[in-house]
Amino acid sequence: MSSDAYMSSDDDRPLGSLQNDGKAHTGRGGENGYAKEEASDSSMSEDEDMPLSHVTAPKSEPVTPVKSLRRKRAAALDSSSDDDDTPLASSPVKQSATILMPGTSKASTVNGHKAVKAESDDKRSSTAAKKKRVPTKKGPPQKKLKREDHDASEPPASEGEESIPVKKEKGSRKRKSKVKEETDADVEDSGKSKPTKKRATSKKVKDGADGSATPQPKKKGKVKDEGEDEEEVYRWWEAQQNNDGEVKWQTLEHNGVIFPPPYEPLPSNVKMRYKGKEVDLPSESEEVAGFYAAMLETEHAQDATFNKNFFEDWLKVLQDYPPRNKTKITKFEDCDFRPMFEHFEAEKAKKKALSTAEKKELKKQKDTFEEKYVTCLLDGRKEKVGNFRVEPPGLFRGRGDHPKKGALKFRVRPDDITINIGEGTPIPVPNMPGDWKAIVHDQTVTWLANWVENVNGNYKYVFLAAGSSLKGQSDMQKFEKARELKNHVDRIRKDYTADLRSKVMADRQRATAMYFIDKLALRAGNEKGEDEADTVGCCSLRCEHVTLEAPDFLIFDFLGKDSIRYYNRVSVDPQVFKNIKLFKDNKEDSDNLFDRVNTSLLNKHLASYMKGLTAKVFRTYNASITFQQQLDEGTPANATIQEKLNAYNHANRMVAILCNHQRSAPKTHEQSMGKMRDRLRSLKYDRMKLRHVLFNMDSKYKKQKQYADDESDLDDDWIEDHEVSLKNKEIEKAEKKFAKDNEKLVQEGNKPQPDSVLQEKIEAAEAEYQRVAKERGTGKAKLKRDRAPEKIEEAVQKLDEKIKTFKLQMDDREAGKEVALGTSKINYLDPRITAAWCSAHTVPIEKIFSKTLLAKFPWAMEVDDAWKF
């Protein structure tokens, strides 16, 4: 903890390490490699009676998430310095979003399996898009990005992720490393000989005191061998595109899905209690009890609906698999799951305590097991599969006030799953006993497998990874469709404005619904069954959901998608106000507001203006156009990187508010902000010590304005606590390094270091603390090594900039605590808007897009600065 640390660049720790906003469980698939849930297609909605019994199957290792490919822009702009931590967000402005729907087919028989083959169309073979493969050329090695380059609003990508190589200009191979500006190979784990993949990037820049970019010295890294080959990149966006309804692929080969391992009964001494007595449960009912026990300390276990649904489903299991000791369980309040919970916590602790070597061995086993499931062959190309694991059984969590949260999710078996694969290719073998429900060969859809989950009756799908060609084409087509709406939107608005006064009630209702969808970005809404969550959209609004408030305000209050509450008090066109009053006349609160309009009729009307136009397209259009306008109007000129990032996040936040992408403030928000406040004080402390060093050198500095004033928020008690904390961290760091070094020495067959080595380091930290403590309150300080006054002045100036930037980040974090920025960024905002904005304003796109998003949108990274939505 030497005083030289005050001038160290170690303060450039990523802000992400201080942030913990909590995780909102979506209740839907698509995360952690599990299958994604889509809206149920009426033509595929056969309900399956899934058994509650739990079949024993060969145990398989759990699987780690697939490494995502990464691709930076081929002409990336200057990136900011380590002084800029992860981006967050700032003030308010305007407001608007998309959902994907897959297709279906018919059954036949293939090799004894139930099979489905898509109906052929003469047009398909002639119009199937040719796919072009563009090999990348070798370029200079690149610098590995730091963790702080990730967007704070996105989940961080996993370590060791690969980057997508990009096409380089001819001759780039000949550049010499002496003068390389785009340098430094990605550093691979030591001992690995597999080739690295290069990505285009620019020389490192630093956000200077005036907000300008200044070049930074490059760091050395491990350079890739000349003879190693690079993986080819399929640049599908340069090839002919497939259109909706046509053949998506010619050949498809994959290995199916991974089923979770079978349940292992708990040790005989671990049992739940009922009325204080131990209950001897068979494996089937013990497993379900374990689902609840594992969540005992979460907010779910405090929720009455969650507890009610769990207990009702568990009682059904207990009827088939009653306790062996004849205990009759009838009352939830008498159940004690604490012994099971404590066992699970102990197992977690054991796993956490494993040595590094043991963890690596487990990871190696997992990687080996999942290797064949990670990729598939699509038209002869290897593409990554996005969600190859079947979700394990458990309790449904849902989102918002979902009426089925706590319900039991059954174990999915092979006979629940339909496999979609190329005709004539080997049928994958399940990794647990059983045969597939059906084998289909539908070339018009992009899913590899699907099944129906039992809680909501929705289809779950296995798709290719987000960065795959099929996913990329779907995304690009979606945003191009929204851009096309620009050519028709004025005419559509003119027509529905006129129809607001139509004498035909159906036309007037349709026009009013279109007004809401356009101006408020409401979802269209569909009919719901009695056993489904009471969520509504525009066309399914009931009278109780809209309240009139003179002279022209409407108050919307209803549960939207995923049971997220939509509340909005908004001023509307006077004619719209009159219409709503008219539509509510002589109706009960439970009656439909729009009794002569439904989603099908509305979308059919919209399609008359533009092929493929639906209410969903309107939502995507309004989100992207609003975002573009907010960026154009709100991006400051001659600003620092962080000020630009705040403007970007503000625009993103306005779209999230428009689209009702809300979240409750994370429980850890105040804790996170507290850590940020401590971090800010820490920066101020460092600045104070450097000022005191200058005062000790020459008293003239006390008279200079930039050094004269004391730092705010630093009282004597905090300073003492902070210095003790610095000492303890230094000792902890020494202890960890000592243990790690000894572990490595033992593994290599060498003698470990004696304890005296650690003791010396601890004593050095104690001595340094005593030295710093003596300086406390004197207004003077010394560095362990002498530095020129100019260097210290420069360090103070850098800290001033870091403090300013950090304050902006804190403001941004506070402003975005109740808004989810990720959903709109992933699904509703054309990524080309972000790419063009970053290029035009010299902002590193890695500050905004995580590795996952860079891999998802490679097609968007090559637009020029002037591109507009």
Residue pairs with C-beta under 8 A, 6 or more apart in sequence:
1 726
1 727
1 729
1 730
1 765
1 768
1 769
1 772
2 768
2 783
2 784
3 689
3 693
3 771
3 772
3 781
3 782
3 783
3 784
4 783
4 784
4 785
6 686
6 689
6 690
6 693
6 783
6 795
7 690
7 783
7 787
7 791
7 792
7 795
9 82
11 682
11 683
11 686
11 802
12 81
12 82
12 83
12 85
12 148
13 85
13 148
14 85
14 86
14 146
14 147
14 148
14 150
15 85
15 86
15 88
15 148
15 152
15 676
15 806
15 809
16 85
16 86
16 147
16 148
16 150
16 152
16 156
17 147
18 672
18 675
18 676
18 679
19 86
19 152
19 672
19 675
19 676
19 813
20 666
20 668
20 671
20 672
21 666
21 668
21 669
21 672
21 817
22 666
22 667
22 668
22 669
24 399
24 663
24 666
24 820
25 397
25 399
26 399
26 562
27 396
27 397
27 398
27 399
27 402
27 405
27 562
28 36
28 37
28 399
28 562
29 35
29 36
29 37
29 387
29 391
29 460
30 36
30 37
30 387
32 65
32 389
33 63
33 65
33 66
33 386
33 387
33 388
33 389
34 387
34 389
34 390
34 391
35 257
35 387
35 389
35 390
35 391
35 449
35 451
35 460
35 461
35 462
36 386
36 387
36 460
36 461
36 462
36 463
37 453
37 458
37 459
37 460
37 461
38 100
38 101
38 102
38 458
38 459
38 460
38 461
39 99
39 101
39 458
39 459
40 452
40 457
40 458
40 459
41 101
41 102
41 103
41 104
41 459
43 104
44 104
44 450
44 459
45 452
45 457
46 452
47 452
47 457
48 416
48 451
48 452
48 454
50 410
50 412
50 413
50 416
50 454
51 410
52 284
52 316
52 317
52 320
52 408
52 410
53 284
53 320
54 262
54 263
54 283
54 284
54 287
54 393
54 411
55 262
55 411
55 413
55 432
55 433
55 434
56 262
57 259
57 261
57 262
57 431
57 432
57 433
58 262
58 431
58 432
59 261
59 262
59 264
60 258
60 259
60 260
60 261
60 369
60 431
60 432
61 261
61 362
61 365
61 366
61 369
61 370
62 260
62 261
62 366
63 258
63 366
63 369
63 370
63 373
63 388
63 389
64 158
64 363
64 366
64 367
64 370
65 158
66 374
66 384
66 385
66 386
66 388
66 465
67 158
67 160
67 161
67 162
68 157
68 158
68 161
68 162
68 465
68 466
68 467
68 851
68 852
68 855
69 161
69 162
69 163
69 164
69 384
69 467
69 855
70 157
70 161
70 162
70 163
70 164
70 199
70 851
70 854
70 855
71 163
71 164
71 165
71 166
71 199
71 233
71 467
71 854
71 855
71 858
71 861
72 142
72 163
72 166
72 199
72 200
72 201
72 845
72 846
72 854
72 861
73 166
73 200
73 835
73 839
73 845
73 861
73 862
74 166
74 167
74 168
74 200
74 861
74 862
75 200
75 839
75 862
76 200
76 201
76 202
76 844
76 845
77 202
77 838
77 839
77 842
77 843
77 844
78 202
78 203
78 204
78 205
78 213
78 842
78 844
79 145
79 149
79 201
79 202
79 204
79 205
79 844
79 846
79 847
80 205
80 206
80 207
80 213
80 641
80 843
80 844
80 847
81 204
81 205
81 206
81 207
81 216
82 146
82 148
83 206
83 207
83 798
83 801
83 802
83 805
84 148
84 207
84 641
84 642
84 645
84 805
84 847
85 148
85 805
85 806
85 809
86 148
86 149
86 150
86 151
86 152
86 809
86 847
87 151
87 152
87 153
87 642
87 645
87 646
87 648
87 649
87 809
87 812
87 847
87 848
88 152
88 153
88 645
88 646
88 649
88 808
88 809
88 810
88 812
88 813
88 816
89 153
89 645
89 646
89 648
89 649
89 650
89 652
89 653
89 812
89 813
89 815
89 816
89 821
90 646
90 647
90 649
90 650
90 808
90 811
90 812
90 815
91 646
91 650
91 815
92 650
92 653
92 654
92 657
92 815
93 630
93 633
93 634
93 650
93 651
93 654
94 626
94 629
94 630
94 654
94 658
95 521
95 626
95 654
95 655
95 657
95 658
95 659
96 521
96 619
96 621
96 622
96 623
96 625
96 626
96 655
96 658
96 659
96 828
97 521
97 523
97 619
97 620
97 623
97 659
97 661
97 823
97 824
97 827
97 828
98 478
98 616
98 617
98 619
98 620
98 827
98 828
99 616
100 474
102 445
102 446
102 447
102 459
102 461
103 442
103 444
103 445
104 442
104 445
105 116
105 117
105 118
105 119
105 440
105 442
105 444
105 445
106 116
106 117
106 118
106 119
107 114
107 115
107 116
107 438
107 440
108 115
108 116
108 117
109 115
110 423
110 439
110 441
111 427
111 439
113 427
113 435
113 436
113 438
113 439
114 437
114 438
114 439
115 438
115 439
115 440
115 441
116 418
116 438
116 439
116 440
116 441
116 442
117 423
117 440
117 441
117 442
118 440
118 441
118 442
118 443
118 444
118 445
123 246
124 246
124 247
124 443
124 444
125 247
127 243
127 246
127 247
128 242
128 246
128 247
128 250
129 239
129 240
129 241
129 242
129 246
130 239
130 240
131 234
131 236
131 239
131 379
131 381
131 469
132 234
132 235
132 236
132 238
132 239
132 240
133 232
133 234
133 235
133 381
134 167
134 232
134 233
134 234
134 235
134 238
135 230
135 232
135 233
136 165
136 166
136 167
136 168
136 230
136 231
136 232
136 233
137 167
137 168
137 170
137 172
137 173
137 230
138 168
138 172
138 173
138 198
138 230
139 166
139 168
139 172
139 173
139 175
139 182
139 198
139 200
140 172
140 175
140 177
140 180
140 182
140 183
140 198
141 177
141 180
141 183
141 184
141 185
141 186
141 196
141 198
141 221
141 223
141 224
142 163
142 182
142 183
142 184
142 185
142 186
142 198
142 199
142 200
142 201
143 182
143 183
143 184
143 201
143 204
143 218
143 219
143 221
144 184
144 186
144 187
144 221
145 201
145 846
147 156
149 844
149 846
149 847
150 156
150 157
150 846
150 850
150 851
151 847
151 848
151 849
151 850
151 853
152 813
153 649
153 652
153 816
153 821
153 822
153 825
154 822
154 825
154 849
154 850
154 852
154 853
155 850
155 852
156 850
157 850
157 851
157 852
160 189
161 851
162 197
163 186
163 197
163 198
163 199
163 851
164 197
164 199
164 233
164 467
164 854
164 855
164 858
165 197
165 198
165 199
165 230
165 231
165 233
166 198
166 199
166 200
166 233
167 233
167 235
168 200
177 183
177 223
180 218
181 202
181 203
182 200
182 201
182 202
182 203
183 218
183 221
184 218
184 219
184 220
184 221
184 223
185 196
185 198
185 221
185 222
185 223
185 224
186 196
186 197
186 198
186 199
186 221
187 221
187 222
188 194
188 196
188 222
195 224
195 225
195 228
195 229
195 230
196 222
196 224
196 228
197 230
197 231
198 224
198 230
203 215
203 216
203 218
204 215
204 216
204 217
204 218
205 213
205 214
205 215
205 216
206 213
206 214
206 215
206 216
207 213
207 640
207 641
207 642
207 801
207 805
208 214
208 801
209 797
209 800
209 801
211 638
211 639
211 640
211 641
211 643
213 842
233 858
234 381
234 469
236 469
236 472
236 473
236 859
237 472
237 473
237 476
237 858
237 859
241 473
241 476
241 477
242 248
242 473
243 477
244 477
244 612
245 444
246 444
247 443
247 444
248 443
248 444
248 445
248 446
248 470
249 378
249 379
249 422
249 443
249 446
249 470
250 379
250 422
250 443
251 377
251 378
251 379
251 380
251 422
251 425
252 376
252 377
252 378
252 379
252 420
252 421
252 422
252 425
252 443
252 448
253 376
253 377
253 421
253 422
253 425
253 426
254 373
254 376
254 377
254 385
254 421
254 428
254 448
255 372
255 373
255 376
255 428
256 373
256 417
256 419
256 428
256 429
256 430
256 436
256 448
256 449
257 373
257 388
257 389
257 390
257 417
257 430
257 448
257 449
257 462
258 369
258 370
258 373
258 388
258 389
258 390
258 431
259 390
259 412
259 413
259 414
259 430
259 431
259 432
260 389
260 390
260 391
260 392
260 393
260 411
262 432
263 283
263 287
265 283
265 286
266 286
266 290
266 340
266 343
267 343
270 339
270 340
270 343
271 278
271 279
271 280
271 281
271 339
271 340
272 278
272 279
272 281
272 289
272 293
272 335
272 336
272 337
272 339
272 340
273 279
273 335
273 336
273 338
273 339
274 327
274 329
274 334
274 335
274 336
275 334
276 336
277 327
278 325
279 323
279 325
279 327
279 329
280 323
280 324
280 325
280 327
281 289
281 321
281 323
281 324
282 321
282 322
282 323
282 324
283 321
284 317
284 320
284 321
285 314
285 317
285 318
285 321
285 322
285 323
287 393
288 313
288 314
288 317
288 408
289 314
289 337
289 340
290 340
290 344
291 310
291 393
291 394
291 395
291 408
292 301
292 310
292 314
292 337
292 395
293 337
293 338
293 340
293 341
293 344
294 340
294 341
294 344
295 301
295 395
296 337
296 338
296 341
297 341
299 667
300 306
300 395
300 397
300 405
300 406
301 307
303 405
303 406
305 401
305 403
305 405
305 406
306 395
306 397
306 405
306 406
307 332
307 406
308 332
308 406
309 396
309 404
309 405
309 406
309 407
310 395
310 406
310 407
310 408
311 332
313 406
313 407
313 408
314 408
315 329
317 408
318 329
323 329
329 335
354 362
355 743
356 740
356 743
357 743
357 747
370 388
373 385
373 388
374 384
374 385
374 388
375 382
375 383
375 384
375 385
376 382
376 383
376 385
376 448
376 464
377 383
378 464
378 468
378 469
378 470
381 469
383 464
383 465
383 468
383 469
383 470
384 464
384 465
384 467
384 468
385 448
385 462
385 463
385 464
385 465
386 462
386 463
386 464
386 465
386 466
386 468
386 471
387 462
387 463
388 462
390 412
390 417
390 451
391 409
391 412
391 453
391 460
392 411
393 408
393 409
393 410
393 411
393 412
394 409
395 406
395 407
395 408
395 409
396 402
396 404
396 405
396 406
396 407
396 408
396 409
396 455
396 456
397 405
398 404
398 405
398 533
398 562
398 563
399 562
399 563
399 564
400 559
400 562
400 563
400 564
400 565
401 559
401 563
401 565
402 533
402 562
402 563
403 533
403 534
403 563
404 455
404 456
404 533
407 455
408 455
409 453
409 454
409 455
410 454
412 451
412 453
413 432
413 434
414 430
414 432
414 433
414 434
414 435
414 436
414 437
415 434
415 435
415 436
415 437
416 437
416 451
416 452
417 436
417 437
417 449
417 450
417 451
418 436
418 437
418 438
418 439
418 440
418 449
418 450
418 451
419 427
419 428
419 436
419 438
419 439
419 440
419 448
419 449
420 440
420 441
420 442
420 445
420 447
420 448
420 449
420 450
421 427
421 428
421 439
421 440
421 441
421 448
422 441
423 441
427 436
427 439
430 436
437 451
446 463
446 464
446 470
446 471
446 474
447 461
447 462
447 463
448 462
448 463
448 464
449 461
449 462
450 459
450 460
450 461
450 462
451 459
451 460
452 458
452 459
452 460
453 459
453 460
456 532
463 470
463 471
464 470
464 471
465 471
465 855
466 852
466 855
466 856
467 855
467 856
467 858
471 856
472 856
472 857
472 858
472 859
475 831
475 856
475 857
475 859
476 859
476 860
478 620
479 620
479 624
479 830
479 831
479 832
481 612
481 613
481 617
481 620
482 617
482 620
482 621
482 624
482 830
483 621
483 624
483 830
483 869
484 610
485 610
485 613
485 617
485 618
485 621
486 621
486 625
487 610
488 609
488 610
488 613
489 621
491 609
492 514
492 518
492 606
492 609
493 518
495 511
496 510
496 511
496 514
496 515
496 518
497 511
497 515
498 511
499 507
499 508
499 510
499 511
500 508
500 511
500 512
500 515
500 573
500 575
500 576
500 579
501 508
501 575
502 508
502 511
505 596
506 596
506 597
508 579
509 579
509 583
509 594
509 595
509 596
509 597
510 596
510 597
510 601
510 602
510 605
512 576
512 579
512 580
512 583
512 594
513 538
513 539
513 594
513 597
513 602
514 602
514 606
515 572
515 573
515 576
516 522
516 538
517 524
517 538
517 602
517 615
517 618
517 619
518 618
518 622
519 572
520 556
520 568
520 570
520 658
521 618
521 619
521 622
521 623
521 658
521 659
521 660
522 537
522 538
522 566
523 537
523 538
523 560
523 561
523 615
523 616
523 619
524 537
524 538
524 539
524 599
524 602
524 603
524 614
524 615
524 616
525 536
525 537
525 538
525 539
525 540
525 541
525 599
526 537
526 539
526 540
526 599
527 540
527 598
528 534
528 535
528 536
528 540
533 559
533 563
534 559
535 558
535 559
535 560
535 561
535 562
535 563
536 542
536 545
536 558
536 559
536 560
537 560
537 561
537 599
538 594
538 615
539 594
539 597
539 598
539 599
539 602
540 592
541 558
541 592
541 593
541 594
542 558
542 589
542 590
542 591
542 592
542 593
543 583
543 584
543 587
543 588
543 589
543 590
543 591
543 592
543 593
544 589
544 590
545 556
545 557
545 558
545 593
546 554
546 555
546 556
546 580
546 584
546 593
547 554
547 555
547 557
548 554
548 577
548 580
548 581
548 584
549 555
549 569
551 574
551 577
552 571
552 572
552 573
552 574
552 577
553 569
553 570
553 571
553 572
553 577
554 569
554 570
554 572
554 576
554 577
554 580
555 567
555 568
555 569
556 566
556 567
556 568
556 569
556 570
557 565
557 566
557 567
558 565
558 566
559 565
559 566
560 566
560 660
564 660
564 662
565 662
566 660
568 660
580 593
583 593
583 594
583 595
584 593
587 593
599 615
602 615
603 613
603 614
603 615
606 613
606 614
606 615
606 617
606 618
607 613
607 614
619 659
619 828
620 828
622 658
623 655
623 658
623 659
623 824
623 828
623 829
624 828
624 829
624 830
624 833
624 869
625 869
626 654
626 655
626 658
627 651
627 652
627 654
627 655
627 824
627 829
627 830
627 833
627 869
628 833
628 868
628 869
630 650
630 651
630 654
630 655
631 647
631 648
631 651
631 833
631 837
634 647
634 650
634 651
635 644
635 647
635 648
635 837
635 841
636 643
636 644
636 647
639 647
640 801
640 804
640 805
641 843
641 844
641 847
642 804
642 805
642 808
642 809
643 808
644 841
644 843
645 812
645 843
645 847
645 848
646 808
646 811
646 812
648 834
648 837
648 843
648 848
649 812
649 816
649 821
650 815
652 821
652 824
652 825
652 829
653 815
653 816
653 819
653 821
655 824
655 828
655 829
656 662
656 819
656 820
656 821
656 823
656 824
657 819
659 823
659 824
659 828
661 819
661 820
661 821
661 823
661 824
662 818
662 819
662 820
663 818
663 819
663 820
664 818
665 817
665 818
666 672
666 817
669 817
672 813
673 810
673 813
673 814
676 806
676 809
676 810
676 813
677 713
677 810
679 806
680 713
680 803
680 806
680 807
680 810
681 713
681 714
681 718
681 722
682 722
683 799
683 802
683 803
683 806
684 711
684 712
684 713
684 714
684 803
685 711
685 714
685 719
685 722
686 799
687 711
687 796
687 799
687 800
687 803
688 710
688 711
688 714
689 781
690 792
690 795
690 796
690 799
691 701
691 707
691 796
692 775
692 778
692 779
692 780
692 781
693 780
693 781
693 782
693 783
693 787
693 792
694 701
694 707
694 789
694 792
694 793
694 796
695 701
695 702
695 707
695 779
695 780
696 780
696 781
696 782
697 789
697 792
698 789
701 707
702 708
706 796
707 796
716 776
716 777
719 776
720 773
720 776
723 769
723 772
723 773
723 776
724 769
726 769
727 765
727 766
727 768
727 769
730 765
730 768
731 761
731 762
731 765
734 758
734 761
734 762
734 765
735 758
735 762
738 753
738 757
738 758
738 761
741 753
742 752
742 753
745 751
745 752
745 753
746 752
772 781
775 781
775 782
825 834
825 853
826 853
826 856
830 860
830 869
831 849
831 853
831 856
831 857
831 860
832 860
832 863
832 867
832 869
833 867
833 868
833 869
834 845
834 848
834 849
834 860
835 845
835 857
835 860
835 861
835 862
835 863
835 867
836 863
836 864
836 865
836 866
836 867
836 868
837 843
838 844
838 845
838 848
839 863
839 864
839 865
840 865
840 866
845 854
845 861
846 854
849 857
854 861
